[in-house]
Amino acid sequence: MPPVTESTSKPVAAPERSLVQRMEALQRANDIRSRRAQLKRDLKAGRTSIADLLLDPPDYVQTAKVFDLLLAVPKYGRVKVTKILSLCRISPSKTLGGLSERQRGELVALLQRR
């Protein structure tokens, strides 16, 4: 249900988007999805380091979940990733852009020790 403002009891609808705006948004979303998929393939193949990615993430992965990116690393399954995140006090739903400096530093240090 849309939010209700204090002055009125009617729900506030999102602004209408033109066909061009919707198509541009769809194109951006598809571009981000394909770039993330390639990044996960690079992580799996060892062409990209997870530590480097955590320290300096590109814009298109800022909203990606840390849990999903760690799963793309070879030999890291759900159990190991969940344990690593809990040791660093990071929620499994946390996004890469939402990590604090402390969380980012602890996670990188822990991953480099393994």
VEXSE-121769 format. One record per residue (C-alpha): residue in one letter; x, y negated, z. Coordinates in Angstrom, 3 decimals, padded with zeros to 6 digits. Example, Ala and Ser with C-alpha at 12.3 -4.5 7.8 and 13.67 -1.06 7.14 Angstrom:
{aa: a | xx: 012.300 | yy: 004.500 | zz: 007.800}
{aa: s | xx: 013.670 | yy: 001.060 | zz: 007.140}
end
This chain:
{aa: m | xx: 000.000 | yy: 000.000 | zz: 000.000}
{aa: p | xx: 001.388 | yy: -003.450 | zz: -000.908}
{aa: p | xx: 002.306 | yy: -005.837 | zz: 001.907}
{aa: v | xx: -000.358 | yy: -008.133 | zz: 003.305}
{aa: t | xx: 000.516 | yy: -011.775 | zz: 003.998}
{aa: e | xx: -000.585 | yy: -013.572 | zz: 007.157}
{aa: s | xx: -002.529 | yy: -016.288 | zz: 005.307}
{aa: t | xx: -004.614 | yy: -013.881 | zz: 003.242}
{aa: s | xx: -005.961 | yy: -010.429 | zz: 003.686}
{aa: k | xx: -005.294 | yy: -009.534 | zz: 000.031}
{aa: p | xx: -002.287 | yy: -007.341 | zz: -000.774}
{aa: v | xx: 000.539 | yy: -009.104 | zz: -002.603}
{aa: a | xx: 001.305 | yy: -007.395 | zz: -005.906}
{aa: a | xx: 004.718 | yy: -007.226 | zz: -007.503}
{aa: p | xx: 005.123 | yy: -009.653 | zz: -010.403}
{aa: e | xx: 004.235 | yy: -008.236 | zz: -013.796}
{aa: r | xx: 007.202 | yy: -007.347 | zz: -015.971}
{aa: s | xx: 007.242 | yy: -007.803 | zz: -019.725}
{aa: l | xx: 007.952 | yy: -004.874 | zz: -021.991}
{aa: v | xx: 011.439 | yy: -006.273 | zz: -022.678}
{aa: q | xx: 012.199 | yy: -006.555 | zz: -018.939}
{aa: r | xx: 010.994 | yy: -002.993 | zz: -018.325}
{aa: m | xx: 013.072 | yy: -001.652 | zz: -021.203}
{aa: e | xx: 016.182 | yy: -003.503 | zz: -019.957}
{aa: a | xx: 015.677 | yy: -002.100 | zz: -016.457}
{aa: l | xx: 015.236 | yy: 001.401 | zz: -017.879}
{aa: q | xx: 018.415 | yy: 001.005 | zz: -019.935}
{aa: r | xx: 020.395 | yy: -000.161 | zz: -016.865}
{aa: a | xx: 019.068 | yy: 002.764 | zz: -014.814}
{aa: n | xx: 019.975 | yy: 005.264 | zz: -017.536}
{aa: d | xx: 023.455 | yy: 003.748 | zz: -017.848}
{aa: i | xx: 024.020 | yy: 004.019 | zz: -014.084}
{aa: r | xx: 022.790 | yy: 007.633 | zz: -014.037}
{aa: s | xx: 025.092 | yy: 008.676 | zz: -016.871}
{aa: r | xx: 028.110 | yy: 006.889 | zz: -015.337}
{aa: r | xx: 027.452 | yy: 008.558 | zz: -011.956}
{aa: a | xx: 027.130 | yy: 011.946 | zz: -013.635}
{aa: q | xx: 030.493 | yy: 011.419 | zz: -015.354}
{aa: l | xx: 032.031 | yy: 010.315 | zz: -012.044}
{aa: k | xx: 030.793 | yy: 013.503 | zz: -010.351}
{aa: r | xx: 032.287 | yy: 015.583 | zz: -013.179}
{aa: d | xx: 035.589 | yy: 013.713 | zz: -012.721}
{aa: l | xx: 035.503 | yy: 014.383 | zz: -008.952}
{aa: k | xx: 034.812 | yy: 018.066 | zz: -009.560}
{aa: a | xx: 037.671 | yy: 018.319 | zz: -012.087}
{aa: g | xx: 040.102 | yy: 016.442 | zz: -009.809}
{aa: r | xx: 040.533 | yy: 013.529 | zz: -012.231}
{aa: t | xx: 039.218 | yy: 011.096 | zz: -009.601}
{aa: s | xx: 040.162 | yy: 010.984 | zz: -005.928}
{aa: i | xx: 037.306 | yy: 010.744 | zz: -003.424}
{aa: a | xx: 039.523 | yy: 008.648 | zz: -001.118}
{aa: d | xx: 040.212 | yy: 006.103 | zz: -003.886}
{aa: l | xx: 036.521 | yy: 006.017 | zz: -004.716}
{aa: l | xx: 035.570 | yy: 005.371 | zz: -001.075}
{aa: l | xx: 038.148 | yy: 002.611 | zz: -000.675}
{aa: d | xx: 037.328 | yy: 000.784 | zz: -003.914}
{aa: p | xx: 033.920 | yy: 001.848 | zz: -005.257}
{aa: p | xx: 032.729 | yy: 000.551 | zz: -008.629}
{aa: d | xx: 029.420 | yy: -001.347 | zz: -008.716}
{aa: y | xx: 027.429 | yy: 001.515 | zz: -010.222}
{aa: v | xx: 028.030 | yy: 003.783 | zz: -007.191}
{aa: q | xx: 027.236 | yy: 001.259 | zz: -004.456}
{aa: t | xx: 023.734 | yy: 002.718 | zz: -004.055}
{aa: a | xx: 024.795 | yy: 006.370 | zz: -004.383}
{aa: k | xx: 024.600 | yy: 008.526 | zz: -001.261}
{aa: v | xx: 027.969 | yy: 009.424 | zz: 000.287}
{aa: f | xx: 026.621 | yy: 012.945 | zz: 000.920}
{aa: d | xx: 026.005 | yy: 013.506 | zz: -002.820}
{aa: l | xx: 029.436 | yy: 012.219 | zz: -003.816}
{aa: l | xx: 031.185 | yy: 014.447 | zz: -001.267}
{aa: l | xx: 029.244 | yy: 017.460 | zz: -002.582}
{aa: a | xx: 030.842 | yy: 016.869 | zz: -005.990}
{aa: v | xx: 034.323 | yy: 017.443 | zz: -004.521}
{aa: p | xx: 035.592 | yy: 021.027 | zz: -004.997}
{aa: k | xx: 035.385 | yy: 023.261 | zz: -001.899}
{aa: y | xx: 032.971 | yy: 020.870 | zz: -000.163}
{aa: g | xx: 029.556 | yy: 022.406 | zz: 000.407}
{aa: r | xx: 026.555 | yy: 021.237 | zz: 002.391}
{aa: v | xx: 027.829 | yy: 022.575 | zz: 005.727}
{aa: k | xx: 031.300 | yy: 021.043 | zz: 005.434}
{aa: v | xx: 029.959 | yy: 017.693 | zz: 004.178}
{aa: t | xx: 027.386 | yy: 017.544 | zz: 006.996}
{aa: k | xx: 030.125 | yy: 018.282 | zz: 009.560}
{aa: i | xx: 032.447 | yy: 015.607 | zz: 008.117}
{aa: l | xx: 029.706 | yy: 012.983 | zz: 008.122}
{aa: s | xx: 028.695 | yy: 013.789 | zz: 011.697}
{aa: l | xx: 032.334 | yy: 013.551 | zz: 012.869}
{aa: c | xx: 032.485 | yy: 010.045 | zz: 011.368}
{aa: r | xx: 029.031 | yy: 009.157 | zz: 012.746}
{aa: i | xx: 027.606 | yy: 008.585 | zz: 009.256}
{aa: s | xx: 024.001 | yy: 009.371 | zz: 008.391}
{aa: p | xx: 023.552 | yy: 011.785 | zz: 005.449}
{aa: s | xx: 021.289 | yy: 009.187 | zz: 003.826}
{aa: k | xx: 023.938 | yy: 006.414 | zz: 003.994}
{aa: t | xx: 024.888 | yy: 004.858 | zz: 000.671}
{aa: l | xx: 028.447 | yy: 004.103 | zz: -000.352}
{aa: g | xx: 027.771 | yy: 000.357 | zz: -000.306}
{aa: g | xx: 026.189 | yy: 000.640 | zz: 003.148}
{aa: l | xx: 029.286 | yy: 002.048 | zz: 004.859}
{aa: s | xx: 030.894 | yy: -000.153 | zz: 007.501}
{aa: e | xx: 034.651 | yy: -000.672 | zz: 007.450}
{aa: r | xx: 034.972 | yy: 001.644 | zz: 010.469}
{aa: q | xx: 032.965 | yy: 004.400 | zz: 008.786}
{aa: r | xx: 034.842 | yy: 004.010 | zz: 005.514}
{aa: g | xx: 038.236 | yy: 004.110 | zz: 007.275}
{aa: e | xx: 037.376 | yy: 007.131 | zz: 009.442}
{aa: l | xx: 035.991 | yy: 009.029 | zz: 006.467}
{aa: v | xx: 039.041 | yy: 008.365 | zz: 004.279}
{aa: a | xx: 041.424 | yy: 009.302 | zz: 007.121}
{aa: l | xx: 039.527 | yy: 012.541 | zz: 007.782}
{aa: l | xx: 039.413 | yy: 013.483 | zz: 004.103}
{aa: q | xx: 043.131 | yy: 012.825 | zz: 003.619}
{aa: r | xx: 043.963 | yy: 015.163 | zz: 006.532}
{aa: r | xx: 042.063 | yy: 018.057 | zz: 004.906}
end
